[in-house]
Amino acid sequence: MPHEMSPGKPTTRRYSEAEKERAVRMVRQLRRELGTDHGTVKRVAVQLGIGVESLRGWVKRADIDDGLKPGTTTEDAARIKQLEQENRELKRANAILKSASAFFAVELDRPQR
């Protein structure tokens, strides 16, 4: 997993779910062995050649998803996003129906020739 770092612009690296899960497991195992959270993420990140903040985010997300810490789970966040999108679509459709209703109401109130 580690790769040579070249000076200059940092490159973006995509990690598979398996790589993320392995890294999170290693952090949790190290925390159990040491009995502390302090420094564990950095040690594992350096060992695996992963960005510290990336790994910290994965651990935080895993802790929330596994119910170890409070927060919105990944599943809940996806459901909220879907419901918000549906809500936007319904509001847009409602606005179209209101304007169509107003248009036809005006048309019906006009005297016929």
MOZI-V120275 format. One record per residue. RES is the residue in three letters. SS is DSSP state (@ for helix, = for strand, . for the rest). Layout:
# MOZI-V120275
RES/SS  RES/SS
This chain:
# MOZI-V120275
MET/.  PRO/.  HIS/.  GLU/.  MET/.  SER/.  PRO/.  GLY/.  LYS/.  PRO/.  THR/.  THR/.  ARG/.  ARG/.  TYR/.  SER/.  GLU/@  ALA/@  GLU/@  LYS/@  GLU/@  ARG/@  ALA/@  VAL/@  ARG/@  MET/@  VAL/@  ARG/@  GLN/@  LEU/@  ARG/@  ARG/@  GLU/@  LEU/@  GLY/.  THR/.  ASP/.  HIS/.  GLY/.  THR/@  VAL/@  LYS/@  ARG/@  VAL/@  ALA/@  VAL/@  GLN/@  LEU/@  GLY/.  ILE/.  GLY/.  VAL/@  GLU/@  SER/@  LEU/@  ARG/@  GLY/@  TRP/@  VAL/@  LYS/@  ARG/@  ALA/@  ASP/@  ILE/@  ASP/@  ASP/.  GLY/.  LEU/.  LYS/.  PRO/.  GLY/.  THR/.  THR/.  THR/@  GLU/@  ASP/@  ALA/@  ALA/@  ARG/@  ILE/@  LYS/@  GLN/@  LEU/@  GLU/@  GLN/@  GLU/@  ASN/@  ARG/@  GLU/@  LEU/@  LYS/@  ARG/@  ALA/@  ASN/@  ALA/@  ILE/@  LEU/@  LYS/@  SER/@  ALA/@  SER/@  ALA/@  PHE/@  PHE/@  ALA/@  VAL/@  GLU/@  LEU/@  ASP/@  ARG/.  PRO/.  GLN/.  ARG/.
